[in-house]
Amino acid sequence: MVGRSSRPRRGLFMEKIFQKIILFGLVVYIISATSSTSGQAIGVIIGIIGFIPLLFIKKDEIKQVPFNLPILCFFLTLILSTILSEEPGNGLKTINSLIRRIGLYYLVIFGVKELKTLNRLIYLLIISASILAIYVFLQYSFGFSLFNITFHGEEKSIYGNRAIGEAVGMILPVALCVFIFSKSFYKRLFFGFSILTLSALLLLTTTRGAYLHVIIATIALGIIKYKKALFFIPVFIILTFLFPMTKGRIIKTLDLDYPNNAYRICMWKEGLETIKKYPLFGIGPGCFKAKFNGDVSVHCYNNLLNIAAEGGLISLFVYILLLSSIFCYLFKNLNNDPLKIGILASLIGWFFYGMVDLTYMGRLGYLFWFLVGCFVVLKRNEG
């Protein structure tokens, strides 16, 4: 009897250990979400170390996780495209990168059991981004440097560091929702300050796609639930006048001869030409950039176009089914929970941002799946 009863206890103890490892990995990821690509990868790898044993302990629970089938089908289409491509090594690298990003979704679901823990993780995400913003402004003002953040031109912008701008743009709608919902005066004061610092940091990066993300997400917040959120848009616009280079970049958005715009249009045309040549299975995941000497910054500047060019129309069809299932789930399970509304608004902004840039990879790929995982945890812990 003693031996039999000790086995379940030992199993529960080991399960808690694995969950702690996952949670530690999530904390490492969150701290690095806006500042370090390698830190994000390390955090996810730590979490996966704790998650792998749970694959055997919680087989039944894993089967019940939303979106398993469309995720699996998406990977199968990419694997098939990789096998048929001329450079399968690039495909394997891309698939490995996507596994880390989508793996973050499962880490959140199995590493976060309580709403209190989830709230703390989201607060930590906002706080770590705010600390980065404060650091950047100190560097902006006094010129010292601890991290690889450089300023360009007389206007002193961190133009070129789009990764920071993209991540901050994804976090801002969630921070705005937390600010509106908070009943404590001190919480509102803190998150209000965070919103202003994050907005200024975003503007300093001159990341136009992230501006679009924030504005669309804010409009979504106003339409779905919180009309007060719409007051943030004029505040955001007023802040742009503090940064001359930001204002100049926004003005050039409609200028088709502006080099960045012309380059984007060129990549769209290249993507369409690639789809014509390789319609069903694409040129191969990660192989589009190989056409341009492997420059990592080369892509189709559109999620759907990039997936169709690299994975073919079959991968595009499955990817659209995956996104459709995710957004249907979000809208179906939406209620008055402010975090759910903030997450949905941010993901809507992410979708539209993905029409003019590549957002399913990079830091935004991590943040997308992190927020989707948070939404599923919120739904699971209702009532």
ZAMARGU-4260 file (C-alpha; in steps of 0.2 Angstrom, whole numbers, plus 5000, padded with zeros to 4 digits):
<rodrens>
0) 5000/5000/5000 | 5014/5012/5004 | 5023/5008/4988 | 5008/5011/4978 | 5003/5027/4986
5) 5020/5034/4985 | 5021/5032/4966 | 5007/5045/4962 | 5015/5057/4975 | 5032/5055/4966
10) 5023/5058/4950 | 5015/5074/4956 | 5031/5080/4963 | 5040/5077/4946 | 5026/5085/4937
15) 5027/5101/4948 | 5046/5101/4945 | 5044/5100/4926 | 5031/5114/4927 | 5043/5125/4937
20) 5056/5123/4924 | 5043/5128/4910 | 5039/5143/4921 | 5057/5148/4923 | 5059/5147/4904
25) 5044/5158/4902 | 5051/5171/4914 | 5068/5171/4904 | 5058/5173/4888 | 5047/5187/4894
30) 5062/5197/4901 | 5070/5196/4884 | 5055/5198/4874 | 5059/5216/4869 | 5078/5216/4871
35) 5087/5200/4866 | 5083/5188/4852 | 5095/5175/4860 | 5087/5177/4877 | 5070/5173/4869
40) 5077/5157/4861 | 5086/5152/4878 | 5070/5155/4888 | 5060/5144/4875 | 5073/5130/4875
45) 5073/5130/4894 | 5054/5128/4894 | 5055/5114/4881 | 5067/5104/4893 | 5053/5104/4906
50) 5039/5101/4893 | 5046/5086/4885 | 5044/5074/4900 | 5026/5081/4902 | 5023/5075/4884
55) 5023/5057/4892 | 5014/5062/4908 | 5000/5072/4901 | 4996/5064/4885 | 4978/5066/4887
60) 4979/5084/4891 | 4990/5088/4876 | 4977/5080/4864 | 4964/5092/4871 | 4974/5108/4867
65) 4966/5119/4854 | 4973/5121/4836 | 4983/5104/4837 | 4977/5098/4820 | 4979/5114/4810
70) 4996/5117/4818 | 5001/5099/4813 | 4995/5101/4796 | 5004/5117/4793 | 5020/5109/4798
75) 5017/5094/4787 | 5015/5105/4772 | 5031/5114/4776 | 5040/5098/4778 | 5034/5092/4761
80) 5039/5108/4753 | 5056/5106/4761 | 5059/5089/4754 | 5054/5095/4737 | 5065/5111/4737
85) 5082/5112/4730 | 5089/5118/4747 | 5081/5107/4761 | 5094/5114/4774 | 5086/5131/4773
90) 5069/5123/4775 | 5074/5113/4791 | 5081/5130/4799 | 5065/5138/4795 | 5054/5124/4802
95) 5066/5123/4818 | 5063/5142/4820 | 5044/5140/4819 | 5044/5125/4831 | 5052/5137/4844
100) 5039/5150/4841 | 5024/5138/4841 | 5032/5129/4856 | 5030/5144/4866 | 5011/5142/4865
105) 5012/5125/4873 | 5024/5131/4886 | 5011/5144/4892 | 4997/5132/4892 | 5006/5119/4902
110) 5017/5130/4913 | 5004/5142/4919 | 4991/5134/4930 | 4984/5149/4939 | 4977/5166/4934
115) 4987/5175/4947 | 5003/5168/4939 | 4997/5173/4921 | 4993/5190/4927 | 5011/5192/4935
120) 5019/5186/4918 | 5009/5199/4908 | 5014/5212/4921 | 5032/5207/4920 | 5031/5208/4901
125) 5025/5226/4902 | 5037/5230/4916 | 5053/5223/4906 | 5048/5233/4891 | 5046/5249/4901
130) 5063/5246/4909 | 5070/5245/4891 | 5061/5261/4886 | 5069/5270/4901 | 5086/5264/4897
135) 5084/5269/4879 | 5079/5287/4884 | 5094/5288/4896 | 5105/5283/4882 | 5096/5295/4870
140) 5099/5309/4882 | 5116/5306/4889 | 5124/5295/4875 | 5130/5280/4885 | 5128/5262/4879
145) 5127/5245/4887 | 5117/5236/4874 | 5118/5236/4855 | 5107/5250/4852 | 5113/5264/4840
150) 5106/5281/4836 | 5106/5288/4818 | 5106/5305/4811 | 5104/5322/4819 | 5087/5318/4825
155) 5094/5304/4836 | 5082/5289/4832 | 5086/5271/4834 | 5080/5269/4816 | 5084/5251/4810
160) 5081/5243/4826 | 5063/5237/4820 | 5064/5222/4832 | 5061/5233/4847 | 5048/5243/4839
165) 5038/5228/4833 | 5038/5220/4851 | 5033/5236/4859 | 5019/5238/4847 | 5013/5221/4851
170) 5013/5224/4870 | 5006/5242/4870 | 4987/5237/4867 | 4988/5224/4881 | 4996/5238/4893
175) 4982/5250/4887 | 4969/5237/4892 | 4977/5234/4909 | 4978/5253/4912 | 4959/5255/4908
180) 4954/5240/4919 | 4965/5244/4934 | 4955/5250/4949 | 4970/5255/4960 | 4976/5272/4958
185) 4994/5267/4959 | 4992/5253/4946 | 4984/5266/4934 | 4998/5278/4938 | 5011/5265/4934
190) 5003/5258/4919 | 4999/5275/4912 | 5018/5280/4914 | 5022/5263/4905 | 5011/5267/4890
195) 5019/5284/4888 | 5037/5277/4889 | 5033/5263/4877 | 5024/5274/4865 | 5039/5286/4865
200) 5051/5271/4862 | 5040/5265/4848 | 5040/5281/4839 | 5059/5283/4842 | 5062/5266/4832
205) 5052/5274/4817 | 5044/5257/4814 | 5029/5262/4803 | 5021/5244/4803 | 5021/5244/4822
210) 5012/5262/4822 | 4999/5254/4811 | 4998/5239/4823 | 4995/5250/4838 | 4982/5261/4829
215) 4972/5246/4822 | 4973/5237/4839 | 4967/5253/4848 | 4952/5255/4836 | 4948/5237/4839
220) 4948/5240/4858 | 4936/5254/4856 | 4924/5244/4845 | 4924/5228/4855 | 4922/5236/4873
225) 4932/5251/4878 | 4928/5267/4869 | 4939/5276/4881 | 4954/5268/4872 | 4951/5278/4857
230) 4957/5294/4866 | 4974/5285/4865 | 4975/5288/4846 | 4976/5307/4847 | 4989/5306/4861
235) 4999/5294/4851 | 4998/5306/4836 | 5003/5321/4847 | 5019/5312/4853 | 5025/5310/4835
240) 5028/5328/4834 | 5042/5326/4847 | 5052/5316/4835 | 5056/5324/4818 | 5062/5309/4810
245) 5046/5299/4815 | 5035/5312/4807 | 5046/5312/4792 | 5044/5293/4790 | 5025/5294/4792
250) 5024/5307/4779 | 5034/5297/4766 | 5022/5282/4769 | 5012/5286/4753 | 5027/5291/4743
255) 5029/5276/4731 | 5047/5283/4726 | 5053/5283/4744 | 5067/5269/4744 | 5059/5258/4758
260) 5042/5259/4749 | 5049/5255/4732 | 5059/5240/4739 | 5043/5233/4748 | 5034/5234/4731
265) 5048/5225/4723 | 5048/5211/4735 | 5029/5209/4733 | 5032/5207/4714 | 5046/5195/4717
270) 5035/5185/4728 | 5021/5184/4715 | 5034/5179/4702 | 5040/5165/4714 | 5022/5159/4716
275) 5019/5158/4697 | 5035/5147/4695 | 5032/5136/4711 | 5013/5136/4713 | 5009/5121/4723
280) 5024/5118/4735 | 5034/5134/4734 | 5052/5137/4732 | 5055/5130/4749 | 5054/5137/4767
285) 5068/5149/4770 | 5073/5148/4751 | 5066/5165/4746 | 5080/5175/4754 | 5093/5163/4746
290) 5088/5171/4729 | 5096/5187/4736 | 5112/5180/4742 | 5104/5174/4759 | 5102/5191/4766
295) 5091/5187/4782 | 5082/5204/4780 | 5075/5198/4763 | 5057/5192/4763 | 5040/5196/4754
300) 5034/5209/4767 | 5018/5200/4768 | 5014/5185/4779 | 5002/5177/4766 | 5013/5181/4751
305) 5029/5174/4760 | 5021/5158/4765 | 5014/5155/4747 | 5031/5159/4739 | 5040/5148/4751
310) 5028/5134/4755 | 5016/5135/4740 | 4997/5138/4739 | 4994/5122/4749 | 5004/5129/4764
315) 4995/5145/4762 | 4978/5136/4762 | 4982/5127/4778 | 4990/5143/4786 | 4973/5152/4783
320) 4964/5138/4791 | 4975/5139/4806 | 4973/5158/4808 | 4954/5156/4805 | 4953/5143/4819
325) 4962/5154/4831 | 4952/5170/4828 | 4936/5160/4828 | 4941/5153/4845 | 4946/5171/4851
330) 4929/5179/4846 | 4919/5164/4852 | 4926/5164/4869 | 4927/5183/4872 | 4919/5190/4887
335) 4921/5205/4898 | 4938/5199/4903 | 4950/5214/4900 | 4965/5204/4897 | 4956/5193/4884
340) 4950/5209/4875 | 4968/5217/4876 | 4975/5201/4868 | 4962/5200/4854 | 4965/5218/4850
345) 4984/5215/4849 | 4982/5200/4838 | 4970/5209/4826 | 4984/5223/4825 | 4996/5209/4822
350) 4986/5202/4807 | 4985/5219/4798 | 5003/5222/4802 | 5007/5206/4793 | 5000/5213/4777
355) 5015/5225/4775 | 5028/5215/4784 | 5033/5198/4790 | 5026/5195/4807 | 5024/5176/4809
360) 5043/5175/4812 | 5055/5185/4823 | 5050/5193/4839 | 5032/5195/4834 | 5031/5177/4830
365) 5035/5173/4848 | 5024/5186/4855 | 5009/5180/4844 | 5010/5162/4851 | 5013/5168/4868
370) 4997/5179/4868 | 4987/5165/4860 | 4993/5154/4874 | 4988/5167/4887 | 4970/5168/4880
375) 4968/5149/4881 | 4974/5149/4899 | 4961/5163/4903 | 4947/5153/4895 | 4953/5137/4904
380) 4952/5145/4921 | 4935/5153/4919 | 4923/5150/4933
</rodrens>
